[in-house]
Amino acid sequence: MKNIIKFINSWKEKAYLSEGKEAAENDDPYILDATLGNLKNREKGMVFQRRDTSTDPSASPRDSRASQRRREGVRILLVGERGVGKTSLILSLVSEEFPEDDDGGEDGPEDGMRIGSVLPAKAEEITIPADVTPENVPTHIVDFSEAEQTEEMLCAELRRAHVVCVVYAANDSNSLLKVTSRWLPIIRRCCDPEWPEPCPCWHIDEEAEVDLVGDDVEELVQPHAPPHLPPPPVILVGNKVDLVDEPSIDMVLTIMEQYPEIESCIECSAKTLKNISEMFYYAQKAVLHPTAPLYHMDEQDLTEKCKEALIRIFKICDADCDGLLSDEELDGFQRLCFQSPLQPHVLRDLKTLLASSIPDGIQDDSVTLPGFLFLHCLFIQRGRNETTWTVLRKFGYDDSLDVSEEYLRPNFRVDSGCSTELSPKGQAFLTRLFEGADRDHDGALSPSELEVLLSPVPSHSRSCPFQRPSIKGHCAALRALSPTNPLGWPTLNGYLCRWSLLALVDLGSALECLAYLGYNITTPDDSQTSAIQVTRDKKIDLAKKQTYRNVFKCHVIGPKGCGKSTFCRSFLSSPASNNDSSLGAIQQIHHQFVVNTVQVYGQEKYLVLEEITLESSNVALLPSQVTCDVACLIYNSADPHSFQSIARIYLKYYAEAPIPVLIVGTHAENCGNILDDATRQEYLVQPAQFCSENRLPPPQPFSAKLHLIRSEEQLLHVAPLGSSSCTKDVFVKLGTMAAFPHLKQLGIFPGDNQSWWKAGLCIAAATAVGFLLAKVFKSDSRR
């Protein structure tokens, strides 16, 4: 283990640090930008690194192997002809020395090296722990020996490997020819079930090896092909470079042209330890930091998926939404991704490089989006794939350059009886986004400002709580769901209302959208789950007679045509206009949810209205349609058949439930806003008597037209529920009842002066009786 840890420290020092140093030295005479890749010379050991493996994006990600190595670590397999020194490379890596036999040399015809009088045919599998590797991923190094293993075992190992090192002897041209004539075809055949010849590792049912076609004719059963896997990345390793004077550059480049799975080629020496640590570094790098998903060599440019990912990252880091990364924003990006500040001289050199390399890379002494993309393109061209991959993975991207499902929707438990709402952290984050996007500081987001704010969310995502401005009818739909300014643009209140609605009714989408917007990045110590808080079980709230909830859900239930939609839209409608066209425009919009804020005894609460239509008087409600914080049963006071539907709903679902209920009669303008003068309902009792018998608040009159012409300066306030004036705000009453559901059990309703007076007398009487009893018991104790 000491030797392995020593090797890893050497690996970090040689491979990582020297990689960055060499990439920065533009005048290095051994750096060559060839058509197929970079050509580097490390102490006579040549390294060829491919810039791209294929122009076909579908062939490059190697998704199955990538997901597998995340679970198991990186598995490196060494294959090649006998005598090329595979085992020697592994043992020299671990011991950092090359043991020689009595004759002082390596045993040529055998695969391996002589240790004293013992010549191992293959090295045992070596596991390097995750905590000592640069990427914190376990690394397994596996040797293959034809002397001890069959071709079937070879194929099985190839399917398990994440990267394959094909070793040839630099002093043996025949071993290099075998790379293309034998080893690379074997790798492809074992991974491709459509290969013309079956692979030895393909499973055949021993009990059904033959089929009887006729009386005496047998047909061999075809082997069962395993699932398709793309060929693993390949590293060509030329060993024994100490025995040759010149590397075989031309032949290696030709092979790399023919086989796109070859990531790089390195020449080394197990005897002199030249480039051994670099060899395994490049093998791990081919898996952890693949080039193909990032870069197209033919176009000399980033892939489209890589550009999309980096553009999203740029927009998240652009906190003030000005399209530029300032020095402060760049320093924050550097600290976030690499846990170190951006030094002033480095920042100065970076700007000088961009200004001299790309015309629009710097603007107003800040880095532009083209400049940001150019930097990452430059990193990849110089072999610094790990830099770009570090950034991408910090922002949640997987090996296919998709934001991973675990990053978007982490596990989040919500027990029965609890609800979810934005936490103070979540509200602060969303408020910062709003203020940053509101460039004109008018307190509302114009369509262009809203598009900038939402731009990190992909167009294919369904998690966004806002419709994009490019969608026709966006402002009208937005106005129907949450408060806006007179132009239909979301205000800060309406913006937070929409988010509160999303957190309440679709938690998964809320978490996903927060992740896309960069919540995990701006608050790096937390996932987006810290933006959500789970409320206490409602049963506990009822028992303790208090609640800490800030978001309440109200089900607006009534027969079709009773005015539910108009009632819900009136919760948002602007009182600035009293003409019929305004009301008509509102009525034309249909949405399931409407959300706004109400003042409940001086505290701001969010009230979500959900519209539920009764298709018939005998319709059955689902449990999800019944359960809510407060129910608003609506009937048309001008329709004699309207009330019976909601009366039956109340008796069937809410009479014994701990859910407060308010009955509202719409079209109150037809009865002078006094429901006693409304059309007589064809039911056993009239609405007022029904409410009295069932200990409900008196039915509330509501008129959408009169509601719309209220003065714009009139504020929401708590009003007595017993009042019959249409000017009393029914929505505040609903919010108050939702916040104090325990009062239903006592037959007391917020704002009902008569009920509170009776309750006060009862409490006073109980207090007096208790005081007298205590006095009696005290006098008895003295005797």
DAPEZI-V978604 format. One record per residue. RES is the residue in three letters. SS is DSSP state (@ for helix, = for strand, . for the rest). PSI is psi in degrees with one decimal (none if undefined). OMEGA is omega as a letter, one per 40 degrees, with the letter a starting at -180 (none if undefined). Layout:
# DAPEZI-V978604
RES_SS_PSI_OMEGA, RES_SS_PSI_OMEGA
This chain:
# DAPEZI-V978604
MET_._-36.8_i, LYS_@_-40.7_i, ASN_@_-38.3_a, ILE_@_-45.4_i, ILE_@_-39.4_i, LYS_@_-40.1_i, PHE_@_-42.4_a, ILE_@_-41.3_i, ASN_@_-39.7_i, SER_@_-38.2_i, TRP_@_-49.5_a, LYS_@_-43.9_a, GLU_@_-43.0_a, LYS_@_-48.9_a, ALA_@_-46.9_a, TYR_@_-51.0_a, LEU_@_-43.2_i, SER_@_-29.9_i, GLU_@_-47.2_i, GLY_@_-38.0_a, LYS_@_-45.1_a, GLU_@_-34.1_a, ALA_@_-27.3_a, ALA_@_-16.6_a, GLU_._92.6_a, ASN_._-23.0_a, ASP_._13.3_i, ASP_._121.3_a, PRO_._-12.0_a, TYR_._4.3_i, ILE_._125.2_a, LEU_=_119.9_i, ASP_=_86.0_a, ALA_._172.0_a, THR_._-36.5_a, LEU_._-9.6_a, GLY_=_-173.0_i, ASN_=_145.1_i, LEU_=_118.8_a, LYS_=_145.1_i, ASN_=_118.3_i, ARG_=_98.8_i, GLU_._55.4_i, LYS_._0.8_i, GLY_=_112.1_a, MET_=_141.3_i, VAL_=_121.4_i, PHE_=_120.5_a, GLN_=_124.3_a, ARG_=_141.6_i, ARG_._-29.7_a, ASP_._145.5_a, THR_._-19.9_a, SER_._149.1_i, THR_._-4.2_i, ASP_._109.9_a, PRO_@_-29.8_a, SER_@_-19.3_a, ALA_@_-2.8_a, SER_._-36.3_a, PRO_._-30.8_a, ARG_._54.1_a, ASP_@_-44.5_a, SER_@_-45.5_i, ARG_@_-34.7_a, ALA_@_-45.3_i, SER_@_-34.1_a, GLN_@_-42.8_a, ARG_@_-24.7_i, ARG_@_-30.7_a, ARG_@_-40.5_a, GLU_@_-16.7_a, GLY_._-179.2_a, VAL_=_126.5_a, ARG_=_115.2_a, ILE_=_123.6_a, LEU_=_131.9_i, LEU_=_124.5_i, VAL_=_166.2_i, GLY_=_175.2_a, GLU_._159.6_i, ARG_._138.2_i, GLY_._-1.7_a, VAL_._-14.8_i, GLY_._32.5_i, LYS_@_-50.8_a, THR_@_-34.8_i, SER_@_-40.5_i, LEU_@_-43.6_a, ILE_@_-46.7_a, LEU_@_-35.4_i, SER_@_-33.8_i, LEU_@_-45.1_a, VAL_@_-44.9_a, SER_@_-15.1_a, GLU_._31.1_i, GLU_._160.5_a, PHE_._94.1_a, PRO_._136.2_a, GLU_._153.9_i, ASP_._-174.5_a, ASP_._-25.3_a, ASP_._-3.4_i, GLY_._29.6_i, GLY_._170.6_a, GLU_._142.6_i, ASP_._110.8_a, GLY_._-53.5_a, PRO_._-17.9_a, GLU_._150.3_i, ASP_._106.6_a, GLY_._-164.7_i, MET_._155.6_a, ARG_=_128.0_i, ILE_=_102.3_a, GLY_._-123.5_i, SER_._4.2_a, VAL_=_130.1_i, LEU_=_98.3_a, PRO_._136.6_i, ALA_._-32.9_i, LYS_._152.6_i, ALA_._148.9_i, GLU_._154.6_i, GLU_._132.1_a, ILE_=_131.1_i, THR_=_121.4_i, ILE_=_120.5_a, PRO_._153.8_a, ALA_@_-35.1_a, ASP_@_-6.6_i, VAL_@_7.6_i, THR_._151.5_a, PRO_._-34.3_a, GLU_._5.9_a, ASN_._40.2_i, VAL_._130.2_i, PRO_._143.8_i, THR_=_126.8_i, HIS_=_125.7_i, ILE_=_121.1_a, VAL_=_134.8_i, ASP_=_149.7_i, PHE_._136.9_i, SER_._124.6_i, GLU_._-22.7_a, ALA_._-29.2_a, GLU_._-16.1_a, GLN_._149.0_i, THR_._171.8_i, GLU_@_-31.6_i, GLU_@_-41.2_i, MET_@_-36.1_i, LEU_@_-46.1_a, CYS_@_-40.6_i, ALA_@_-40.7_i, GLU_@_-37.0_i, LEU_@_-36.9_i, ARG_@_-24.7_i, ARG_@_-23.8_a, ALA_._144.6_i, HIS_._-24.1_i, VAL_=_143.5_a, VAL_=_127.8_i, CYS_=_110.3_i, VAL_=_112.0_a, VAL_=_134.5_i, TYR_=_162.6_i, ALA_=_126.1_a, ALA_._-22.7_a, ASN_._8.1_a, ASP_._100.6_a, SER_@_-27.4_i, ASN_@_-36.9_i, SER_@_-29.8_i, LEU_@_-37.1_i, LEU_@_-34.8_i, LYS_@_-21.3_i, VAL_@_-43.4_a, THR_@_-29.8_a, SER_@_-21.1_a, ARG_@_-57.8_a, TRP_@_-44.7_i, LEU_@_-40.3_i, PRO_@_-37.9_i, ILE_@_-42.2_a, ILE_@_-43.6_i, ARG_@_-42.4_a, ARG_@_-40.2_a, CYS_@_-21.4_a, CYS_@_-14.8_a, ASP_._109.1_a, PRO_._-13.7_i, GLU_._8.1_i, TRP_._139.2_a, PRO_._-38.8_a, GLU_._134.1_i, PRO_._147.3_a, CYS_._146.0_a, PRO_._-23.8_a, CYS_._-4.4_i, TRP_._138.0_a, HIS_=_136.7_i, ILE_._130.4_i, ASP_._116.2_a, GLU_@_-28.7_a, GLU_@_-9.1_a, ALA_@_51.7_a, GLU_._-21.4_i, VAL_=_153.6_i, ASP_=_138.1_i, LEU_=_112.5_i, VAL_._-43.5_i, GLY_._-156.9_a, ASP_._-40.5_a, ASP_._12.6_a, VAL_._131.2_i, GLU_=_145.1_i, GLU_=_128.8_a, LEU_=_136.8_i, VAL_._133.2_a, GLN_._141.1_i, PRO_._149.9_i, HIS_=_115.3_a, ALA_._139.1_i, PRO_._170.4_i, PRO_._149.5_a, HIS_._136.9_i, LEU_._136.3_i, PRO_._150.4_a, PRO_._138.3_i, PRO_._155.8_i, PRO_=_146.2_a, VAL_=_137.7_i, ILE_=_120.1_i, LEU_=_125.5_a, VAL_=_114.4_i, GLY_=_103.6_a, ASN_=_168.5_i, LYS_._36.9_i, VAL_@_-16.5_i, ASP_@_-13.7_a, LEU_@_0.9_a, VAL_._158.4_a, ASP_._-36.2_a, GLU_._138.1_i, PRO_._153.0_a, SER_._76.3_a, ILE_@_-48.7_a, ASP_@_-43.5_a, MET_@_-38.6_i, VAL_@_-42.5_i, LEU_@_-36.5_i, THR_@_-41.8_i, ILE_@_-41.1_a, MET_@_-32.0_i, GLU_@_-39.2_a, GLN_@_-26.3_a, TYR_._98.8_a, PRO_._-16.3_i, GLU_._-10.7_i, ILE_=_116.3_a, GLU_=_-43.2_a, SER_=_168.4_i, CYS_=_137.0_a, ILE_=_139.2_i, GLU_=_133.2_a, CYS_._-175.2_i, SER_=_119.4_i, ALA_._-25.9_a, LYS_._-44.7_a, THR_._-0.7_i, LEU_._19.6_i, LYS_=_126.5_i, ASN_._20.5_i, ILE_@_-48.3_i, SER_@_-36.6_i, GLU_@_-35.4_a, MET_@_-48.1_a, PHE_@_-27.5_i, TYR_@_-45.5_i, TYR_@_-32.4_i, ALA_@_-46.2_i, GLN_@_-37.8_a, LYS_@_-34.2_i, ALA_@_-26.4_i, VAL_@_-48.0_a, LEU_@_-30.0_a, HIS_._61.8_a, PRO_._148.2_a, THR_._-37.5_a, ALA_._-42.5_i, PRO_._-17.0_a, LEU_._-31.6_a, TYR_=_137.3_i, HIS_=_116.4_a, MET_._-40.8_a, ASP_._-37.4_a, GLU_._-7.6_a, GLN_._46.6_a, ASP_=_165.4_i, LEU_=_151.7_i, THR_._161.3_a, GLU_@_-40.5_i, LYS_@_-35.9_i, CYS_@_-40.8_i, LYS_@_-45.4_i, GLU_@_-41.4_a, ALA_@_-45.6_a, LEU_@_-32.7_i, ILE_@_-42.4_i, ARG_@_-42.3_i, ILE_@_-41.6_i, PHE_@_-45.1_a, LYS_@_-34.8_i, ILE_@_-40.9_a, CYS_@_-20.7_i, ASP_._80.3_a, ALA_._-34.3_a, ASP_._4.9_i, CYS_._37.3_i, ASP_._4.6_i, GLY_._11.4_a, LEU_=_152.7_i, LEU_=_110.3_i, SER_._175.0_i, ASP_@_-41.0_a, GLU_@_-42.0_i, GLU_@_-37.6_i, LEU_@_-39.2_i, ASP_@_-39.9_i, GLY_@_-40.1_i, PHE_@_-44.2_a, GLN_@_-44.8_a, ARG_@_-38.8_a, LEU_@_-46.4_a, CYS_@_-32.3_a, PHE_@_6.9_i, GLN_._35.6_i, SER_._149.1_a, PRO_._159.6_i, LEU_._113.1_a, GLN_._144.6_a, PRO_@_-40.6_a, HIS_@_-32.1_i, VAL_@_-42.8_i, LEU_@_-39.9_i, ARG_@_-44.5_i, ASP_@_-37.2_a, LEU_@_-44.5_a, LYS_@_-37.5_i, THR_@_-42.4_i, LEU_@_-46.1_a, LEU_@_-40.9_a, ALA_@_-32.2_a, SER_@_-14.7_a, SER_@_-29.7_a, ILE_._131.2_a, PRO_._-41.2_a, ASP_._31.8_a, GLY_._-27.9_a, ILE_=_134.2_i, GLN_=_127.9_a, ASP_._40.8_i, ASP_._26.4_i, SER_=_159.3_a, VAL_=_131.1_i, THR_=_172.0_i, LEU_@_-46.1_i, PRO_@_-37.2_i, GLY_@_-38.1_i, PHE_@_-43.9_i, LEU_@_-37.7_i, PHE_@_-39.4_i, LEU_@_-45.1_a, HIS_@_-34.1_i, CYS_@_-39.5_i, LEU_@_-40.7_i, PHE_@_-45.4_a, ILE_@_-40.7_i, GLN_@_-28.2_i, ARG_._12.5_i, GLY_._13.7_a, ARG_._51.9_a, ASN_@_-34.2_a, GLU_@_-27.9_i, THR_@_-49.4_i, THR_@_-39.9_i, TRP_@_-35.7_i, THR_@_-42.9_i, VAL_@_-47.3_a, LEU_@_-43.8_a, ARG_@_-28.2_i, LYS_@_-29.9_a, PHE_._17.8_i, GLY_._7.3_a, TYR_=_141.9_i, ASP_._-169.0_a, ASP_._-14.6_i, SER_._7.4_a, LEU_._34.2_i, ASP_._146.3_i, VAL_=_124.5_a, SER_._151.9_a, GLU_@_-36.4_i, GLU_@_-33.5_i, TYR_@_-39.8_a, LEU_@_-42.5_a, ARG_._76.5_i, PRO_._159.8_i, ASN_._134.2_a, PHE_._116.6_a, ARG_._131.5_i, VAL_._114.0_a, ASP_._160.2_i, SER_._138.1_a, GLY_._-8.8_i, CYS_._162.1_i, SER_._170.5_a, THR_=_143.6_i, GLU_=_169.1_a, LEU_=_137.6_i, SER_._167.8_i, PRO_@_-36.7_i, LYS_@_-43.1_i, GLY_@_-42.6_i, GLN_@_-38.9_i, ALA_@_-41.7_i, PHE_@_-47.6_a, LEU_@_-34.4_i, THR_@_-39.7_i, ARG_@_-41.9_i, LEU_@_-43.6_a, PHE_@_-47.9_a, GLU_@_-35.2_i, GLY_@_-35.7_a, ALA_@_-23.2_a, ASP_._78.0_a, ARG_._-30.9_a, ASP_._1.1_i, HIS_._42.5_i, ASP_._5.9_i, GLY_._9.6_i, ALA_=_156.1_a, LEU_=_116.4_i, SER_._166.4_i, PRO_@_-40.4_a, SER_@_-38.7_i, GLU_@_-40.5_i, LEU_@_-37.5_i, GLU_@_-38.4_i, VAL_@_-43.8_a, LEU_@_-40.6_a, LEU_@_-2.5_a, SER_._-29.9_i, PRO_._-15.5_i, VAL_._122.2_a, PRO_._150.7_a, SER_._-25.1_a, HIS_._-12.4_a, SER_._137.6_i, ARG_._12.2_a, SER_._-11.9_a, CYS_._129.5_a, PRO_._-2.3_i, PHE_._143.6_i, GLN_._144.8_a, ARG_._145.3_i, PRO_._-24.6_a, SER_._-15.7_a, ILE_._132.2_a, LYS_._136.5_i, GLY_._18.2_a, HIS_@_-49.1_a, CYS_@_-40.6_i, ALA_@_-43.6_i, ALA_@_-38.1_i, LEU_@_-40.4_a, ARG_@_-32.5_a, ALA_@_-15.6_a, LEU_@_-33.6_a, SER_._163.5_a, PRO_._145.7_i, THR_=_174.1_i, ASN_._176.7_a, PRO_._-21.0_i, LEU_._-2.2_a, GLY_._13.7_i, TRP_._140.8_a, PRO_=_129.1_i, THR_=_174.3_i, LEU_@_-39.9_i, ASN_@_-46.5_i, GLY_@_-35.6_i, TYR_@_-46.8_i, LEU_@_-29.6_i, CYS_@_-44.2_a, ARG_@_-40.8_i, TRP_@_-37.9_i, SER_@_-39.3_i, LEU_@_-45.3_a, LEU_@_-42.8_a, ALA_@_-29.8_a, LEU_@_-45.7_a, VAL_@_-17.5_a, ASP_._78.3_a, LEU_@_-40.1_a, GLY_@_-43.3_i, SER_@_-36.6_i, ALA_@_-45.3_i, LEU_@_-41.6_a, GLU_@_-45.4_a, CYS_@_-37.2_i, LEU_@_-39.0_i, ALA_@_-44.4_i, TYR_@_-36.1_a, LEU_._-6.5_i, GLY_._22.2_i, TYR_@_-41.3_a, ASN_@_-24.4_a, ILE_@_-43.7_a, THR_@_-23.1_i, THR_._75.3_a, PRO_._-20.0_a, ASP_._-8.2_a, ASP_._154.9_i, SER_._177.2_a, GLN_@_-7.0_i, THR_@_-24.2_i, SER_@_-10.6_i, ALA_@_-7.3_a, ILE_=_139.0_i, GLN_=_141.6_i, VAL_=_127.6_a, THR_._165.9_i, ARG_._153.4_i, ASP_._135.4_a, LYS_@_-29.7_i, LYS_@_-36.5_i, ILE_@_-39.0_i, ASP_@_-42.6_i, LEU_@_-38.8_a, ALA_@_-38.5_a, LYS_@_-5.8_i, LYS_._34.4_i, GLN_._156.0_i, THR_._149.9_i, TYR_._12.6_a, ARG_._149.3_i, ASN_._-11.5_a, VAL_=_126.8_a, PHE_=_147.7_a, LYS_=_128.8_i, CYS_=_125.7_i, HIS_=_121.0_i, VAL_=_106.9_a, ILE_=_135.3_i, GLY_=_165.7_i, PRO_=_161.7_a, LYS_._134.0_i, GLY_._7.6_a, CYS_._-9.2_i, GLY_._22.2_a, LYS_@_-47.2_a, SER_@_-43.9_i, THR_@_-40.5_i, PHE_@_-46.9_a, CYS_@_-42.9_a, ARG_@_-27.8_i, SER_@_-19.8_i, PHE_._-21.5_a, LEU_._-17.6_a, SER_._143.7_i, SER_._130.1_i, PRO_._8.9_a, ALA_._-19.4_a, SER_._143.8_i, ASN_._18.8_a, ASN_._161.4_a, ASP_@_-28.6_a, SER_@_-34.9_i, SER_@_-45.7_i, LEU_@_-40.9_i, GLY_@_-39.7_i, ALA_@_-38.0_a, ILE_@_-42.1_a, GLN_@_-23.6_a, GLN_._-15.6_a, ILE_._135.4_i, HIS_._121.8_i, HIS_._152.6_a, GLN_._-36.9_a, PHE_=_144.8_i, VAL_=_135.3_a, VAL_=_141.2_i, ASN_=_176.3_i, THR_=_150.5_i, VAL_=_155.4_i, GLN_=_118.9_i, VAL_=_100.4_a, TYR_._48.8_i, GLY_._-5.0_i, GLN_=_136.9_i, GLU_=_125.5_i, LYS_=_151.1_i, TYR_=_130.0_i, LEU_=_121.7_a, VAL_=_121.6_i, LEU_=_127.6_i, GLU_=_123.9_a, GLU_=_128.5_i, ILE_=_120.9_a, THR_=_134.3_i, LEU_=_109.8_a, GLU_._-27.5_i, SER_._169.7_a, SER_._-19.0_a, ASN_._17.0_a, VAL_._145.6_i, ALA_._137.9_i, LEU_._144.6_i, LEU_._157.0_i, PRO_@_-37.8_i, SER_@_-23.5_i, GLN_@_-18.8_a, VAL_@_-45.6_a, THR_._124.5_i, CYS_._-178.6_i, ASP_._-30.2_i, VAL_=_142.1_i, ALA_=_135.0_i, CYS_=_107.1_a, LEU_=_119.3_a, ILE_=_136.9_i, TYR_=_160.4_i, ASN_=_111.7_a, SER_._-16.2_i, ALA_._-3.6_a, ASP_._115.9_a, PRO_._-15.6_a, HIS_._4.9_a, SER_._-37.4_a, PHE_@_-31.6_a, GLN_@_-31.8_a, SER_@_-47.8_a, ILE_@_-26.6_i, ALA_@_-43.0_i, ARG_@_-38.6_i, ILE_@_-43.3_i, TYR_@_-48.6_a, LEU_@_-32.4_a, LYS_@_-37.0_a, TYR_@_-29.2_a, TYR_@_-10.2_a, ALA_._-37.6_a, GLU_._0.3_a, ALA_._149.2_i, PRO_._35.5_a, ILE_._120.7_i, PRO_=_146.7_a, VAL_=_137.1_i, LEU_=_129.4_i, ILE_=_129.9_a, VAL_=_131.4_i, GLY_=_115.9_a, THR_=_177.5_a, HIS_._40.4_a, ALA_@_-16.3_i, GLU_@_-19.8_a, ASN_@_-11.6_a, CYS_@_23.8_i, GLY_._24.9_i, ASN_._17.5_i, ILE_._110.7_a, LEU_@_-21.5_i, ASP_@_-26.2_i, ASP_@_5.6_a, ALA_._174.4_i, THR_._135.8_a, ARG_._130.6_a, GLN_._136.9_i, GLU_._76.3_i, TYR_._170.6_a, LEU_._-41.0_i, VAL_._163.3_i, GLN_._159.7_a, PRO_@_-43.3_a, ALA_@_-43.7_i, GLN_@_-38.5_i, PHE_@_-45.9_i, CYS_@_-39.6_a, SER_@_-44.1_a, GLU_@_-30.2_a, ASN_._15.4_i, ARG_._44.6_i, LEU_._156.8_i, PRO_._152.7_i, PRO_._149.1_i, PRO_._139.2_a, GLN_=_126.7_i, PRO_=_144.2_i, PHE_._134.6_i, SER_._118.5_a, ALA_@_-38.8_a, LYS_@_-44.0_i, LEU_@_-30.3_i, HIS_@_-35.9_a, LEU_@_-26.2_a, ILE_._9.8_i, ARG_._153.7_a, SER_._141.1_a, GLU_._-24.1_a, GLU_._-9.3_a, GLN_._130.1_a, LEU_._154.5_i, LEU_._139.3_i, HIS_._161.7_i, VAL_._129.4_a, ALA_._154.4_i, PRO_._132.7_a, LEU_._-23.9_a, GLY_._-9.6_a, SER_._143.9_a, SER_._6.7_a, SER_._134.5_a, CYS_._-12.2_a, THR_._-11.5_i, LYS_._138.4_a, ASP_._106.7_a, VAL_@_-26.8_a, PHE_@_-35.0_i, VAL_@_-37.4_i, LYS_@_-41.3_i, LEU_@_-43.1_i, GLY_@_-38.9_i, THR_@_-41.2_i, MET_@_-37.4_i, ALA_@_-36.0_a, ALA_@_-21.6_a, PHE_._62.2_a, PRO_@_-23.0_a, HIS_@_-19.3_a, LEU_@_-20.4_i, LYS_@_-34.6_a, GLN_@_-24.9_i, LEU_@_-1.7_a, GLY_._23.6_a, ILE_._137.2_a, PHE_._134.6_i, PRO_._129.1_i, GLY_._-10.8_i, ASP_._97.7_a, ASN_@_-41.4_a, GLN_@_-41.8_i, SER_@_-40.8_i, TRP_@_-35.2_i, TRP_@_-42.5_i, LYS_@_-41.3_i, ALA_@_-37.5_i, GLY_@_-41.8_i, LEU_@_-41.5_i, CYS_@_-43.0_a, ILE_@_-40.6_i, ALA_@_-41.9_i, ALA_@_-43.6_i, ALA_@_-37.5_i, THR_@_-42.3_a, ALA_@_-44.3_i, VAL_@_-44.0_i, GLY_@_-39.0_i, PHE_@_-43.3_i, LEU_@_-42.9_i, LEU_@_-41.5_i, ALA_@_-37.0_a, LYS_@_-40.1_i, VAL_@_-47.4_a, PHE_@_-33.3_a, LYS_@_-40.4_i, SER_@_-35.9_i, ASP_@_-35.6_a, SER_@_-29.6_i, ARG_@_-33.1_i, ARG_._none_none
